[in-house]
Amino acid sequence: MEDRFYLLKVRLLDIEPEIWRRFVVPADITLDRLHDVIQIVMGWHDYHLHDLMIGKKRYTEDPDCPEDGLEEGNYYLVDLIKRKGQKFSYTYDFGDNWEHELVLEDSRYSSPDLIAEIQCLEGERACPPEDVGSVPGYYDFCEAVKNPDDEEFESMNEWYDSFPWYESGFDSERFNLDQVNSELLKYMRWSRDRYKGWYRSE
């Protein structure tokens, strides 16, 4: 098919102020690759299971866990989401249960400023840390790390700083668009098609 792009907005539900991103993907992206892109633009680290719900159907990389679903790598977004304004959901980490809402804002996006097939255009606020304990845990964490008088101030900051991929000191307002797009460019480069697979075929 000719190049066609979707403009999507993803937002993390149940948190105020809102944490959100606006990004562009090829319309014919597979759902497993869409998952990868959501992870990068939001700032997650793909440690946990996830699924996408489109209509009444569930798509995931592991259809047997925790319940029946469809293999996401077999489906293209353009075949399932077609109308401007159409919404669907993405859940990450079935323990913390981070619920995201995605909406198709433009089904034929075009802009001279688009420099890559996958690109984040804008967003606000930092993604919660992994394993912080869902929405209540995130609110408690945010209160603790910014208040030296909080009894959890030292332990929470040390816990956060112990992860090598987080910058020192959590700032809930931090969002680095250039960094996100750098990671997306690396992802596109590293996930390109290859002439040979990982293993020699007999």
N, C-alpha and C positions, 0 to 999 in steps of 0.2 A: 504494500500500500504506500501511497505517497506520504511524505513526512507530515504528521499531524500531532499537535501537542495539546495536552490537557493542563489547565491551570487549576491546581488544587489548593485548598486551605485545610490544614489539620490543626485541631485544638484539643488540648487536654481538658477533659471534663472535670467538674467539681472543684476547681481551684480558681481562686480570685486573688489578685488580678490574673487575667487569663494568660496562659502560656500557649503560643500559637506560631505557626509557620505558613508561609505561602510559597508554593514551589511548582515547577514545571516538570512534566515527564512526557515521554512519548505516549500517545494514546494507546499504542499496542504493547505497552510494557506488561510483562507477566506479573502475577500477583506476588510471587516469591521475590522478584526484584523490587516491586513496590514496597514490600516489607523492608528490604534493605535500605531503600531510600528514606522511608519514614524513620528508621533507626538513626540514620545519619543526620537528617535535618532536625530531628527533635533533640538528639544528644544522648540517646540510649546506647547500650553496649552489647545488646543481643545475647544476654546471658540466660534468658528465660523463654518459655514457650509463648506463642502468640496465636491469634487468629483474626480473620477478617469476616465480618458479617455483612453480606450484600443481599438485601431482601431477607428471605428466611433461610438462606443457605450459608453454611459455615465453611471457610476455606483456611487451611493450615498446612504447615510442613509435616505435621505428624497427625494424620487423620484419625488415628486410634486413641489419641490422648488429648484431653480427658474424655472425649466422647466422639461419636462418629462425625466425620466431616469430609471435605473434598480436598484433594491434593492441589495446593495453590499454584504449583509450578505448571499445571496443565491449562491454566486459564489466563486470558488476556483481559486487561481492564476494559478496553474498548467494547468488548463483547458483553460486558455486564453493566457498565455505567455509561449511559449515552446522553442523558438530558442535562442541560445546564441547571444547576440547583439540586441535582440528585445527591443524596447523602448516603453514607455507609459508615460502618464502625470498625475500629481496629483496637484490639485488646492486647496489652503486653504485660507479661508476668502474672500468671494466674494466682499468685500469692498476694502480691500488692494490688493486682487487678487495676492497672492503669487503663482507663477507658478514653479513647480518642474518637472524635467525630471528624470525618472528612466530607468535604462538599466540593463538587465539581463547579467551579466558578466560570469556566470558559472551556467549551468543548472544541474550539478551533483557535487556540491561542497563537498569536503572532506578535512579535516585537523585534525591531532592529537591535535592541539591546540584549537579546538572547544570544549568549555566546557558547552554550553547550546544550546538548539534548536533555540533560537533567540539571536543573539549576534552582537554587533557593533564591527567591526575590526579596523576601523580608520576613521578619518575625520579631517576637518580643519575649523576653525573660528566659531565664535558665531552666533547663530540664531538671526535675528532681534527681537526686542521687539514686543509684541503684540500691535496692533493698532497704530503703529508708522507712518502710512501713506504711505504704499507701498514703492516702490524703491526710488522715490525722497525724501519722508519723511525720509527714513532710512539714505540716504546720508546726509541730513540736520542735522539729529540727531547726526550722528557720528562726523560731523564737530563741532557741538555745544558743545558736552560733553567733548571734549578733548582740547578746546580752551577757557581758562578763560577770554579772551578778547571778546568772542562772546556774544552778548546781550542776547542770549538764554541759555548761559552756566548754570546759576543757576537754571532756571525753568526746563530745560530738565533733569538735574541731579536729581532734587527733584522729578520730575514726575517718572523717572525710579526707584528711591529708594523707592517710595511709594508702589510699588508692592512687597508683602512679599516673592514671590518665586524667585526674582532676587537677586543675590549677589550685595553687595554695589559697585557701580562704574561699568559702562559698559566697557568691553574690547572686541573689535571686533575680536581680535585674540584668545580669550579664547575658548578652547574646552577640556572638561574633560571626557576622554574615560571611566575611571573607574566609574564616576558618572552615565553616560549614561547606562552602563551595570548593575549597581546596580538597576536603575529604571526598566530596562527590566526584571531582575530577580523578582522584586516585582510584575511587571505586570503579568508575567507567573504564579506566586503563587496565586495572587488575582483573576485571571480570569480562574482558573482551573475549571473543571467540578465538580458539587456538586451532592450529592444524592438527595437533595431536592431543589426545586425552592424557590424563594423569598416568595411565597404565598402558603398557604395550599390549595390543590385541594379538591374540594367537591366530 
